[in-house]
Amino acid sequence: MIDRYKGKYRISSARLKNWNYGSNAPYFVTICTGNKISYFGNIQEGQMHLSDLGQLANKYWLEIENKFPFVVLDHFVVMPNHIHGIINISRDAIYRVSNSAENTGAIKDAIKDAINRVSTDGRIGGVTGDNNPMLHENLPRFIHWYKGRCTFEMRKIYTKFSWQPRYHEHVIRNEESYLKIAEYIQNNPLRWLEDKYHV
């Protein structure tokens, strides 16, 4: 019986093979609501107007940095039924990110440094290798925390709120790709009617 269905209904992973998602790098993440329902608000004249649930989605996205000290958040946008954002993992950052002007250069330098170090062949974990406890702090854990925190708070307002079970991620491998993705995120509300997530 097992052989009959072997591999037939398997859903292939979109993840990069042999890549450790706890590695220093910028990641482009998209998280959609269940059935792409527009829980988070609406777009009028190219501007996103957040609902109560949208405000929570925005609030807890920003809290990822506080929860995980080696995460640097970059461009992000809350859309009616999804969120796009760049999450940069920088474990060797010696500063805490803020929006203050004095840290802006340091943040950009950390992101550029992470982009320059993206490699599927490099050694991870330092001298402890795969046993390094920091490797268990990875992108799936950040997203799991975010989705769980949002769900808990949002269901106090609307009990039927849900996310899609999966999320989309992309390892940003060079500065050209990074700049294109950043521009895409910033312009997303203006292009909502053309967006593949528009329903």
C-alpha positions, 0 to 999 in steps of 0.5 A: 500500500505504501509503495502504491503512493510513493512520491505521488502526492509529495509536495516539493519544497521551495527551499534551497537545498543544502542551505542552512536557514540559520546562516547569516544572509538576507531573506525575502519572506512572504506570508499569506493569510488563510485563503488569501482573505483580506484581514489586514485592511485595504488599499486606496489610491496606492496607500495601505490602510491597516485594519485592527488586525493589520495593525497587529500584523505590523506591530508584531513584525517589528517585534521580531527584532526584540525577540531575536537579537541577531535579526535585522529587519529591513523593508517590509509591507503589510498588504491586505492579505499578505506580508512581504519583508526582508529579514537579515540574520547577522549573528556577529552584529555587535550593535542593537538595531534602531531607527536612529540616524547613527545606526543607519550606516551600520545596518546597511554595512551589516546587510551588505556584509551578509550578502557578500558572505552568502554561500552554500559551500561555506562552513557553518557554526564556527568551531562547534559546527552543527552543535552550535546552539545558535544554529537552532535560531533560524528563519523557520523559528522566527516565522513560527513565532511571528505567526503564532503571536499574531494568531493568538492576539488576532483571534481575540478580535476575530476568532476565525483568523488564520494563516496559510500553513506555509510561507515563501522565502528566498535567500538574497544572494547579491546586491542587485537582487536585494535592490530589486526586492526592496523596490518591489516591497516599497511599490507593492501598494501602488501595484496592488491590482496587478499583484498575484496575491490580489483577489 
